[in-house]
Amino acid sequence: MANTAKIVFIGAGSAAFGLSLFQDMFTTKALAGCTLTLVDTNTEALDRMTALAEVLNRKGEAGVIIEKTTDRRAALDGAQFVVNAVAIDRNRLWKLDFEVPKKYGLRHTLGENGGPGGLFFTLRTLPLIFDFARDIEELCPDALFINLSNPESRVIMGLGKYSRVKALGLCHGIFLARWFVSQILAIDEDEIDLWGAGLNHFQWLMHIREKTTGRDLYPLLRQREATHDPAFTPLARRLFRAFGLWPTCSDDHTGEYLAYGWEGGEHGFDFAEDERGRVILKDLMDGVIDGSKPIPEDWTEPSWGERVVAVIEGILHNRKSFIESGIVYNQGVIPNLPPDLAVEVPLIAAAAGVHPVSLGPLPDPIAKLLKVQASVQQLSVEAAVHASKELALQALLIDPVVNSSTAAVQILDELWEANKPYIRPCV
């Protein structure tokens, strides 16, 4: 495929995902001649990110053609790749997802991908995702939809079951796990090779090896973990000791799926710090754009852990690129998890498409643990697809994070009302 591909980035006003994508896209010449079309309904954010893309494109001499539009359908016409980083009223609704369950006595960690928060994130997000899917099926049916937005597992599951869109989710969780493991091993991250399989934010490291020699590092990890600071990532370590493999990606994310997850911390997301960081980042971006501030050195280097560009390059140039981790519709990739589930496994990206790498079945106790969460995710997707409050209640009542049927009804009523403008049937 010649370098004339059209790459559409929906939600391009996202400063965090946008910057990471720009770092990877404009520090390679492999996409020279491709068109990057930035799409957002927030014109101020869209203008800022477009101007920043133009600066970094020139700096890296990447040769990418940059366009912007608020018209999603116009952008999608003829696209080969569609990257999504959209979130609906992210922080305001996420705060409610976290605070409302706590008000009714639930103990949880983040309120994003599991528990009541995961359910309502699904209910409000899937209708918009299916709007994208219908446009893709009509305007660019062969395009690969690359999703970066949470709830990743539920987005990919919904599309796999109810659309014809080729969909892939990408998350840097496995790299977070590598950092935690490297701290205990006292080995540089770049020297560690990981192979993981499971659910998004609930992968299990099937292999931990020394990159240069292939040496199995699990025996050393077990030895050093036994004497490591007990305050360091305690939930992951309890699971490691109980099940024998290391879970990804961090205590707050993994804890969302477990009745006892709060034992790893229940402070939630730091919204105030996030808002402060966004102000600082926007100020820096504006300075780089108008030339009053130098381009930070790390902006001219590849990002940490993001793999969108690696997937696109692998497909465009038939590189058979190894992608450490991606979320795909299962269909037997992990044989002892349900086929109609989204799972996270290694991938190969080539001209023939994205090919999941099966690491075989998970150990039976781990598969049984994941099947509990699989049922929750399946039922939450059905609730979202059909805009069903009845199914939503059932999804809450089978969720291990929910410890009270009375609280489940109260949470459902309050959060359903807050999300009502966005809940509608998807099919």
N, C-alpha and C positions, 0 to 999 in steps of 0.2 A: 504494500500500500504506500503510495507516494505521500510526501509530507504536505498534503493539502487538507488534512483532517480538520474538522470543526469540533472544537471542545467547548461545550456550554457549561457555565458555572452558575447554577441557581443558588441564590443566597450569597452572592459575591460580596455583599456588604459586611459579611462576617469577617471581622478584623483578624481573629485568631486563625481560622481555617484558610482565609484568603492569603494571609502572609505566608503560611506554611506552603500553600500551593505555589505561590509566586517564587519562594526560595527554590523549590525543586524545578519549576518550569523554566526559570530564567538563569539557572546555573548549569544548564545543558544546552547544547546546540542540536540535540537529537530531534527537537520539535520545531526547528526552523521551517517556516513556511506554513505552519499550522495556524488556524485562527482560534483565538480564545475570545469567546463572547460572554461578557459578564452581565448577569441578570439580577436585578433586585427591585423591589417596589419602593425602597427607601432611597430617594434620589440623592440625598446628601452623602449617605454611605457609599452608594454606587459611584458617584463622582470621585470621592476620595480614593477608593480602591482602584478605580480605572487610572487615575493620575499616578498612583503609586506603581501600578503594573507597568505603565509606560516608562517610568524612571528606572525601574529594575530591569526591564527588558533591554533598555539602552545600555545600562551599566554592564549587563552580562553579555551583550551582543548576541542575544538568543535568537533574534530573527522571527519572533512570534508576531502575528498580526492581531491587534487588540481592538475589540469592539465592545460597546455597551448598549443596553436597552432595558426598558422596563416591560417590554412586551415579550412574555415568555414564549408564546407560540411562534412569533417571528424568529426568535433565537433558535428554537428547536428544529425548525425546518432544515433538513439535511444534515443534522448533527451525527457524528460518529460516537461521541462520548458525552454523557450528561453527568455532571458532578453536582451533588446536592448537599448543601450545608444550611438548610432552612430550619428555623425554630420559630414557633408561634409565641410572641410575647414572652420570651424565654424566662427571664428572671422573675417577673411578677407572678406568673403561673407556677413556676417551679417552687417559689417560696410558699405558695398555698399548698402545693403537693406535699411539702415537708411539714408545714406548721399545722395544717388541719388534722392530719392523723395523730400528731402529738397531743393536740388539744383533747382528743378523745381517748388518750391513754396508750396509744401504740408507741413502741420503741423501735426506731429504725435509723438507718445510717445516712441516706442521701435523698430518698424520695424521687429518684430519677428513672431507674430501669427495673426496679422491683418494688413489691408492695403496692399500696394505693397510688403512689406517685407514678410508678411504671404503668399502671392501668390507665390513668388519666392522660399521661403523656401519649399513650397509644391512641386513646379515644379522640384526642384533638389533632393528632399528627397524621394518622392514616388517611382521613378524607382528603387532605391536601396532597399527600403522596400519590393517591389514586387519581387526582386531577392531573398531576404530572404524567402518570402512567398512561392515561387515556390520550394525552397529547403526543407522547412518544410513540404509542401504537399507531397513531394516525400519521404523524409527520416524519418520524425517523425510526421505523420499526426495527431496524437492525442495530440501533445504538446500544451501547452498554451503559446502564444506569449505575453510577458509582455513588453509593450513599455514605455520607459522613455523619449524618444526624442521628442522635438517639431518638427513640429506643431502637437501636440497630437490629436486634434479633427479630423484633416484631414487625419492623418495616420490611425486612427481607422475607420473612415468613409470609406476610400478607401478599406481597407481590408474587412470591413463588406459587401461592395457592390460587390467587384470583386474577392474575394478569399474564400477558404473554411477554412482558418486558424482561430482557436479560438483566439481572440485577446482581450487584456485588456490594457488600458492605466492607468498609475498611476502618480499622481501629488500631491505635498504637499500644493497646493494653499489654501485648506480649513483651514489648520493650520496657514497660514499667516493671513487669515481673522479672525481666532480666536484671534490672537495676537492683531490686531487692535481693535477688539471689547473689549478685556480684558482691554486695556488701557483706554477706555472710561468708562467702567463699574467699573474700579478699583477693579476687581476681578481676582484672579490668573487664568491663562489659564487652569490649570488642573481641575479647578472647573466648567468649562463651557463645555456644551454639544451642539454640532451643528449638524443640519440636513440640507443639502443643495442639490439643484437640479438646473440644467441648462446646460450651455456649459462650457467647460474647460476655466478657467480664467474669466468666466462670470456666475458662479453659484450664486444662491440667497439663503440666509439662511431662509429656511421655518420655522425652529424652533431654538431658542436660549434658552437653559434651564440650570438651576443649576443642576450639575451632581448628587449631593447627594439627593436632594429633588424633582427634576423635575419641580421646579418653573419656570414659564415663565419669562425670563429676558428681553423680548422686551419692556415692559412698563418702566423698569428702564433705558434701553438703550436710549429710546426716551427722557426721562427726562434729563439724564446726557449729552447726545449729544448736547442738546440745548445750554449748557453753556461751552462746552469743547473748548479748543484752536482752533480757526477757521482755523489755518494753518495746522492742523493735518488731513491728508488724505481727502482733500476737495472734490474730485470728487465722491468718494464713499458716502460721506455724502449728497451731492446734490442728488444723485440717491436714497439714503435711504429716504430722505425727500419727494421726488417726487413719488416714487413707494411703499414705506411702508415697504420694506424688505431690509436687508443689502446685498450688492453685494460683491462677492469675485473677485480677491484675493488681489489686490493692485491697486492703481490708474494707474500705468504705464501699467500693464497688461490689466486691464479692459478698459483703455482708447484707446487701440489699435482697439477697435471695434466701436468706436463712433466718429461722425464728430466733436464733441466738446471735445474729449478725451484729447487733448493737454492742456486744461485748468487745468488738474491735474498735468502738468509738461511735458516738451518736450525735456528734456536734453539727453534722450537716455541711452543706456547701457554704463557703465564706462569701456571701453575696456582696458584702461591703467592700472586701478586698478586691473582688472581681470588678466592681464598678470603678474603684480607684484605679485599678490597672488599665481598664478600658480608656479612661480619661488620659492617662499618661501615654498609652500607646497611640491614641488619636493625635495627641499633641506632637509626638515624635514623628508620626507619619506626615502631618501637615508641614513640619519643618523640613523633612526630607524632600517633600514635593516642591516646596518653594525655594529650596536650596539654602535655607538658613541653618540647617543642621546636617552634619555628615551622615551618610548611610551607615548604620551600624554594621560592623564586620560580619556578624552572623547572618544578616539579611542577604549577604552575597555568597552564602554557603548553603548546601543542602539542609533541609529541615531534619529534625530529630523524630524518627519513627513514622512519618507519613509516607504512604506508598502509592498515591494516586498516579503520579507521573511515571513511576516504575511500571505500573500496570499498563498505562497508555503506550509507553515506549516498547514494552514487551510485545504488545499486539501490533503496533504500527510497523515495527522492524523485525517481527518474528524472532525475537531474542530468546524465547522460551525462558523468560525471566522467573526466577524463584522469588515468590512473595511470601514472607514469613507467616502471614496470617491474614485471613479474610473470612467474611461471613457469607455463607452460601445456603441455598435451600438443600436440605440434607440428601434426600433420595438415596440413602444407603452409604453415604460417605463415612459416617460413623454407624456401623451396622446395628449396634445395640441401643440406638436412640431412634425415635419415631421418624419415618421418612418425611412427613409433612412438618418439618421443624427447621429453623435456621440454626446452623452450627458454624463454629469457627475453626478452621483448619488451614494448613499451608496450601499454597496455590502455585500453579505454573501459568504465566501469561504469555500467549503466543498468538500468531496470526489466526489460528483456528479458534481462539477464544480463551476463556479462563477455565482452567482445569483444576478442580480440587484434588489434593493429595490425601488419600486415605491412609491413616496410621493404624487401621484396624479397629477392633472393638476397644472401648474403654474398659478398665477393670470393672468387674460387675458391681461392687459397692458404689463406685463413683457414678456409673451409669444409673443406678437406682436413685442416687441423690439428685442427679440432673433431671431425671424423669419427673420428679416432683415439680421442679421449676418449668419443665417443658409443658406440663399440663396447664399451669398458670398462664404461660405465654400463649398457648393455643387458644384458651378460652378468652383471653383478653383481646386477641386479634378478632375472634368471632364477634365479640361485643362491639368492637370498633367498626368492623365491616358492616354490621347490621344495625348500628346505632341503638343497641338493645340495652336498656337499663337493667332488665332481668338477667341477662348474661353477665353484665358488669358486676352485679351483686354476687352471682355465682363465682366469678373470677376472684373476687375478694374473699369469699368464704373458703376457697381452696388454697389461698395463698398462706404459706407458713408464717409470714410476718404479721398477719391479722390474727389477733388473739381474743376477739370478742365479736359475737354476731350483732350485738346492739351497736357497738362502735362502727362495725362495717356499714350498717344502714345509715348511721349519722354521717359518716365520712362520704358515703355515696351521694346522699342528698345534697350536702354542701358543695362538694367538688363537681358534681354533675351540673349544678346551677352555675358555678363559676366558668365551666367549660362549654356550656350549652351553645354559645354562638358558633362553636367549631365542630360540634358533634352532628354528623349526618351519615346516612347510609353511603357506602363506598361502591357498591355494585348493584 
